[in-house]
Amino acid sequence: MAISETRSDLNLRSAAQGLNAIDWIALALVIIGGINWGLVGLANFDLVAFLFGTLSPVSRIVYILVGLGALYTLYLAIRLGKKAT
């Protein structure tokens, strides 16, 4: 352990090691959704719609998965918050 590591660094590393596959998938979906919304806000460009078609069945599935990922990430944040205390 490096001297420069603080207790919060160790808590974050410990929390990351405790993540399972579903946790990582949810985080990836939230990142994808965040990037997409950032593109919509900055450039009025919906990457999901561009790739899969405007409100196509595949686009709708992607949007639903991103939304479910966000809800799960909220649960994950609460779970990790309880571990930290």
PyMOL commands that place a pseudoatom at each C-alpha (Angstrom):
pseudoatom trace, name=CA, resn=MET, resi=1, chain=A, elem=C, hetatm=0, pos=[0.000, 0.000, 0.000]
pseudoatom trace, name=CA, resn=ALA, resi=2, chain=A, elem=C, hetatm=0, pos=[1.398, 3.375, -1.009]
pseudoatom trace, name=CA, resn=ILE, resi=3, chain=A, elem=C, hetatm=0, pos=[1.766, 6.068, 1.599]
pseudoatom trace, name=CA, resn=SER, resi=4, chain=A, elem=C, hetatm=0, pos=[-0.323, 8.484, -0.473]
pseudoatom trace, name=CA, resn=GLU, resi=5, chain=A, elem=C, hetatm=0, pos=[-3.421, 6.273, -0.313]
pseudoatom trace, name=CA, resn=THR, resi=6, chain=A, elem=C, hetatm=0, pos=[-6.058, 7.638, 1.990]
pseudoatom trace, name=CA, resn=ARG, resi=7, chain=A, elem=C, hetatm=0, pos=[-8.775, 5.791, 3.824]
pseudoatom trace, name=CA, resn=SER, resi=8, chain=A, elem=C, hetatm=0, pos=[-11.345, 6.876, 1.207]
pseudoatom trace, name=CA, resn=ASP, resi=9, chain=A, elem=C, hetatm=0, pos=[-9.087, 5.448, -1.535]
pseudoatom trace, name=CA, resn=LEU, resi=10, chain=A, elem=C, hetatm=0, pos=[-9.054, 2.133, 0.286]
pseudoatom trace, name=CA, resn=ASN, resi=11, chain=A, elem=C, hetatm=0, pos=[-12.842, 2.234, 0.764]
pseudoatom trace, name=CA, resn=LEU, resi=12, chain=A, elem=C, hetatm=0, pos=[-13.361, 2.853, -2.956]
pseudoatom trace, name=CA, resn=ARG, resi=13, chain=A, elem=C, hetatm=0, pos=[-11.008, 0.043, -3.924]
pseudoatom trace, name=CA, resn=SER, resi=14, chain=A, elem=C, hetatm=0, pos=[-12.737, -2.299, -1.481]
pseudoatom trace, name=CA, resn=ALA, resi=15, chain=A, elem=C, hetatm=0, pos=[-16.163, -1.328, -2.841]
pseudoatom trace, name=CA, resn=ALA, resi=16, chain=A, elem=C, hetatm=0, pos=[-15.050, -1.870, -6.445]
pseudoatom trace, name=CA, resn=GLN, resi=17, chain=A, elem=C, hetatm=0, pos=[-13.737, -5.327, -5.604]
pseudoatom trace, name=CA, resn=GLY, resi=18, chain=A, elem=C, hetatm=0, pos=[-17.135, -6.208, -4.141]
pseudoatom trace, name=CA, resn=LEU, resi=19, chain=A, elem=C, hetatm=0, pos=[-19.010, -5.483, -7.379]
pseudoatom trace, name=CA, resn=ASN, resi=20, chain=A, elem=C, hetatm=0, pos=[-20.542, -8.391, -9.250]
pseudoatom trace, name=CA, resn=ALA, resi=21, chain=A, elem=C, hetatm=0, pos=[-21.205, -8.726, -12.991]
pseudoatom trace, name=CA, resn=ILE, resi=22, chain=A, elem=C, hetatm=0, pos=[-24.690, -7.210, -12.766]
pseudoatom trace, name=CA, resn=ASP, resi=23, chain=A, elem=C, hetatm=0, pos=[-23.249, -4.186, -10.937]
pseudoatom trace, name=CA, resn=TRP, resi=24, chain=A, elem=C, hetatm=0, pos=[-20.691, -3.620, -13.704]
pseudoatom trace, name=CA, resn=ILE, resi=25, chain=A, elem=C, hetatm=0, pos=[-23.299, -4.080, -16.457]
pseudoatom trace, name=CA, resn=ALA, resi=26, chain=A, elem=C, hetatm=0, pos=[-25.580, -1.539, -14.771]
pseudoatom trace, name=CA, resn=LEU, resi=27, chain=A, elem=C, hetatm=0, pos=[-22.705, 0.931, -14.461]
pseudoatom trace, name=CA, resn=ALA, resi=28, chain=A, elem=C, hetatm=0, pos=[-21.825, 0.457, -18.148]
pseudoatom trace, name=CA, resn=LEU, resi=29, chain=A, elem=C, hetatm=0, pos=[-25.456, 1.067, -19.143]
pseudoatom trace, name=CA, resn=VAL, resi=30, chain=A, elem=C, hetatm=0, pos=[-25.586, 4.247, -17.080]
pseudoatom trace, name=CA, resn=ILE, resi=31, chain=A, elem=C, hetatm=0, pos=[-22.369, 5.468, -18.717]
pseudoatom trace, name=CA, resn=ILE, resi=32, chain=A, elem=C, hetatm=0, pos=[-23.794, 4.718, -22.179]
pseudoatom trace, name=CA, resn=GLY, resi=33, chain=A, elem=C, hetatm=0, pos=[-26.974, 6.589, -21.282]
pseudoatom trace, name=CA, resn=GLY, resi=34, chain=A, elem=C, hetatm=0, pos=[-25.011, 9.520, -19.899]
pseudoatom trace, name=CA, resn=ILE, resi=35, chain=A, elem=C, hetatm=0, pos=[-22.899, 9.787, -23.030]
pseudoatom trace, name=CA, resn=ASN, resi=36, chain=A, elem=C, hetatm=0, pos=[-26.023, 9.618, -25.195]
pseudoatom trace, name=CA, resn=TRP, resi=37, chain=A, elem=C, hetatm=0, pos=[-27.772, 12.356, -23.188]
pseudoatom trace, name=CA, resn=GLY, resi=38, chain=A, elem=C, hetatm=0, pos=[-24.615, 14.457, -23.295]
pseudoatom trace, name=CA, resn=LEU, resi=39, chain=A, elem=C, hetatm=0, pos=[-24.588, 14.189, -27.081]
pseudoatom trace, name=CA, resn=VAL, resi=40, chain=A, elem=C, hetatm=0, pos=[-28.278, 15.096, -27.213]
pseudoatom trace, name=CA, resn=GLY, resi=41, chain=A, elem=C, hetatm=0, pos=[-27.675, 18.158, -25.057]
pseudoatom trace, name=CA, resn=LEU, resi=42, chain=A, elem=C, hetatm=0, pos=[-24.497, 19.326, -26.746]
pseudoatom trace, name=CA, resn=ALA, resi=43, chain=A, elem=C, hetatm=0, pos=[-25.117, 18.488, -30.380]
pseudoatom trace, name=CA, resn=ASN, resi=44, chain=A, elem=C, hetatm=0, pos=[-28.792, 17.487, -30.637]
pseudoatom trace, name=CA, resn=PHE, resi=45, chain=A, elem=C, hetatm=0, pos=[-27.516, 14.054, -31.730]
pseudoatom trace, name=CA, resn=ASP, resi=46, chain=A, elem=C, hetatm=0, pos=[-29.133, 10.877, -30.413]
pseudoatom trace, name=CA, resn=LEU, resi=47, chain=A, elem=C, hetatm=0, pos=[-26.523, 8.153, -30.939]
pseudoatom trace, name=CA, resn=VAL, resi=48, chain=A, elem=C, hetatm=0, pos=[-28.917, 5.308, -30.086]
pseudoatom trace, name=CA, resn=ALA, resi=49, chain=A, elem=C, hetatm=0, pos=[-31.480, 6.531, -32.621]
pseudoatom trace, name=CA, resn=PHE, resi=50, chain=A, elem=C, hetatm=0, pos=[-28.706, 7.020, -35.184]
pseudoatom trace, name=CA, resn=LEU, resi=51, chain=A, elem=C, hetatm=0, pos=[-27.416, 3.465, -34.718]
pseudoatom trace, name=CA, resn=PHE, resi=52, chain=A, elem=C, hetatm=0, pos=[-30.711, 1.603, -34.390]
pseudoatom trace, name=CA, resn=GLY, resi=53, chain=A, elem=C, hetatm=0, pos=[-33.398, 3.908, -35.826]
pseudoatom trace, name=CA, resn=THR, resi=54, chain=A, elem=C, hetatm=0, pos=[-35.724, 6.393, -34.182]
pseudoatom trace, name=CA, resn=LEU, resi=55, chain=A, elem=C, hetatm=0, pos=[-37.902, 4.494, -31.704]
pseudoatom trace, name=CA, resn=SER, resi=56, chain=A, elem=C, hetatm=0, pos=[-37.211, 1.192, -33.424]
pseudoatom trace, name=CA, resn=PRO, resi=57, chain=A, elem=C, hetatm=0, pos=[-37.732, -1.900, -31.280]
pseudoatom trace, name=CA, resn=VAL, resi=58, chain=A, elem=C, hetatm=0, pos=[-33.966, -2.173, -30.716]
pseudoatom trace, name=CA, resn=SER, resi=59, chain=A, elem=C, hetatm=0, pos=[-33.716, 1.504, -29.704]
pseudoatom trace, name=CA, resn=ARG, resi=60, chain=A, elem=C, hetatm=0, pos=[-36.592, 1.069, -27.281]
pseudoatom trace, name=CA, resn=ILE, resi=61, chain=A, elem=C, hetatm=0, pos=[-34.865, -1.963, -25.745]
pseudoatom trace, name=CA, resn=VAL, resi=62, chain=A, elem=C, hetatm=0, pos=[-31.638, 0.039, -25.340]
pseudoatom trace, name=CA, resn=TYR, resi=63, chain=A, elem=C, hetatm=0, pos=[-33.534, 2.904, -23.672]
pseudoatom trace, name=CA, resn=ILE, resi=64, chain=A, elem=C, hetatm=0, pos=[-35.325, 0.463, -21.346]
pseudoatom trace, name=CA, resn=LEU, resi=65, chain=A, elem=C, hetatm=0, pos=[-32.051, -1.254, -20.417]
pseudoatom trace, name=CA, resn=VAL, resi=66, chain=A, elem=C, hetatm=0, pos=[-30.392, 2.101, -19.694]
pseudoatom trace, name=CA, resn=GLY, resi=67, chain=A, elem=C, hetatm=0, pos=[-33.345, 3.074, -17.483]
pseudoatom trace, name=CA, resn=LEU, resi=68, chain=A, elem=C, hetatm=0, pos=[-33.235, -0.231, -15.628]
pseudoatom trace, name=CA, resn=GLY, resi=69, chain=A, elem=C, hetatm=0, pos=[-29.481, 0.176, -15.268]
pseudoatom trace, name=CA, resn=ALA, resi=70, chain=A, elem=C, hetatm=0, pos=[-30.025, 3.600, -13.702]
pseudoatom trace, name=CA, resn=LEU, resi=71, chain=A, elem=C, hetatm=0, pos=[-32.548, 2.197, -11.215]
pseudoatom trace, name=CA, resn=TYR, resi=72, chain=A, elem=C, hetatm=0, pos=[-30.210, -0.645, -10.339]
pseudoatom trace, name=CA, resn=THR, resi=73, chain=A, elem=C, hetatm=0, pos=[-27.312, 1.796, -9.932]
pseudoatom trace, name=CA, resn=LEU, resi=74, chain=A, elem=C, hetatm=0, pos=[-29.414, 3.751, -7.440]
pseudoatom trace, name=CA, resn=TYR, resi=75, chain=A, elem=C, hetatm=0, pos=[-29.830, 0.510, -5.463]
pseudoatom trace, name=CA, resn=LEU, resi=76, chain=A, elem=C, hetatm=0, pos=[-26.092, -0.137, -5.833]
pseudoatom trace, name=CA, resn=ALA, resi=77, chain=A, elem=C, hetatm=0, pos=[-25.225, 3.299, -4.449]
pseudoatom trace, name=CA, resn=ILE, resi=78, chain=A, elem=C, hetatm=0, pos=[-27.452, 2.698, -1.423]
pseudoatom trace, name=CA, resn=ARG, resi=79, chain=A, elem=C, hetatm=0, pos=[-25.923, -0.758, -0.902]
pseudoatom trace, name=CA, resn=LEU, resi=80, chain=A, elem=C, hetatm=0, pos=[-22.378, 0.576, -1.084]
pseudoatom trace, name=CA, resn=GLY, resi=81, chain=A, elem=C, hetatm=0, pos=[-23.279, 3.475, 1.180]
pseudoatom trace, name=CA, resn=LYS, resi=82, chain=A, elem=C, hetatm=0, pos=[-24.451, 1.056, 3.847]
pseudoatom trace, name=CA, resn=LYS, resi=83, chain=A, elem=C, hetatm=0, pos=[-21.200, -0.933, 3.543]
pseudoatom trace, name=CA, resn=ALA, resi=84, chain=A, elem=C, hetatm=0, pos=[-19.116, 2.217, 4.002]
pseudoatom trace, name=CA, resn=THR, resi=85, chain=A, elem=C, hetatm=0, pos=[-20.682, 3.073, 7.339]
for i in range(1, 85): cmd.bond("trace and resi %d" % i, "trace and resi %d" % (i + 1))
show_as sticks, trace
zoom trace
